[in-house]
Amino acid sequence: MKTIDKIYINGEFITPEGTEYFDLISPTTNEKLGKVLLGNQKDTQKAIAAAKEAFKTFSKTTTAERIQYLENIQSSIEKRKEEFINVMIEEYGGTLQFATISYTYMLKSFQSAIQLLNTYDFTKTMGESEVQMTPLGVVGIIIPWNSSNGFICSKLSTAIAAGCTAVIKPSEMSAQQTQLITECLHEAGLPKGVFNIVNGLGEIVGAEISHNPDIAKISFTGSTNVGKIIAKEAVETMKRVTLELGGKSPNIILDDANFAEAIPLAIIAAYMNSGQACIAGTRLLVPENRIEEVKELVKKVVSNTIVGDPKNETTSVGPMVSKKQYERVQNYIQTGINEGAEVLIGGLGKPEGLEKGNFVKPTVFVNVNNQMRIAREEIFGPVLSIITYKTEEEAIEIANDTTYGLQAYVSSSNEKRAHKVASQINAGRVQINGIGHDPMAPFGGFKQSGIGREFGTIGLEAYLEPKALIR
């Protein structure tokens, strides 16, 4: 049983002033793993003050100095690969497959930030003026539980590259993962106050970050509803915001696609991170005249999708992060049934032999129309809705008929056709004939999937303010 009773402020592990503990529960067994002592408003204010003081000098560091800090962090993380993978499996219930990929992406965050610093010009000429791209100030980083350390690394690496300092509020459910990354960041030897980490609740720590006037920018990943609350708070002090929110990603399989390849890929896209992914392709759009073929292929692939202990190499779908999340997914499955959709495979209840954990049967609905709640709302679990279309134009129309627009997928044997369809989908990223990640390409959403972008030059400039010197 592990007790985490320290937060990190101004270069030191300190005991928070907060007195409330939060229990850490295994998603796999629902047994208690430990507890974390939560920070409060005063702790958050201390962290912000430390970051504000550190910004005075850190904002003036050279590109070479920032690169060195990023290399130090990367080196520190590389030493503890197995620990990062194991703690994500234990505390979050992430599968070994996903935790390993997540670890790789953590390292890529620093590699891409270093690459940016080697090429980005912080001083530009525009018209006849000099434009200086200057660091914004203290950044409030608020992140969810579904890839906790991955988000810390991607956001903090960008902040450091820009010359900003940071106050990070991770999910209280990720405290063991947070402890590990904090130890690595501490070992990297950054100046005091450059990064500060406060475990705590959103309505306390997150709220202070959102309205404190000394926070210049907020970078948030999480639900659309919470994103709206943060944006409302932020506007009072005109904070800059980057919000990466929910999704209901369409996956269009065109009639000329190789269905034997496209369907297994579609299941991977739907059930990635056990379905707890904002980019999960949870609306599968298929030609109406191929639906019977699709159903047979889907049943075959899903019946061979292994749900179980996330430590096992072959497990593709692990448990939901909490009982609350399990119940949420069950309620949506019931909603789909009530709406008249047909369960092709899966359904209510836990898979046999996995009754102790928060496991959901990977579920696929057919006879779904795009107005049903299961087709419109983010479920955040392994639930896929199959929707049929008659023409390519209708497929694009259905894909875009959503309040979201984070990611989309297109499969076709004709690369040119796939590119043409992808270009008509209103989403921040569109995957063509595959599932990939480019850490130098922008990531973020259209519509209610967010504001702004992360990664690459566009992501870096969200942490910078242009200052024009006109002579």
Salt bridges, closest charged atoms under 4 A:
ASP5 OD1 - LYS6 NZ 3.63
GLU17 OE2 - LYS46 NZ 2.92
ASP23 OD1 - LYS32 NZ 3.22
GLU53 OE1 - LYS56 NZ 2.93
GLU83 OE1 - ARG80 NH2 2.93
GLU172 OE1 - LYS169 NZ 3.69
GLU183 OE1 - ARG80 NH2 2.94
GLU187 OE2 - LYS79 NZ 3.43
GLU208 OE1 - HIS211 NE2 3.81
ASP214 OD1 - LYS52 NZ 3.25
ASP255 OD1 - ARG417 NH1 2.81
ASP256 OD1 - ARG417 NH1 3.30
GLU288 OE2 - LYS390 NZ 3.42
GLU292 OE2 - LYS295 NZ 3.44
GLU293 OE1 - ARG290 NE 2.64
GLU296 OE2 - LYS299 NZ 3.79
ASP309 OD2 - LYS311 NZ 3.25
GLU377 OE2 - ARG373 NE 2.97
GLU392 OE1 - ARG417 NE 2.70
ASP401 OD1 - ARG376 NH2 3.29
GLU454 OE1 - LYS155 NZ 3.09
GLU461 OE2 - LYS124 NZ 3.93
GLU465 OE2 - ARG240 NE 2.78
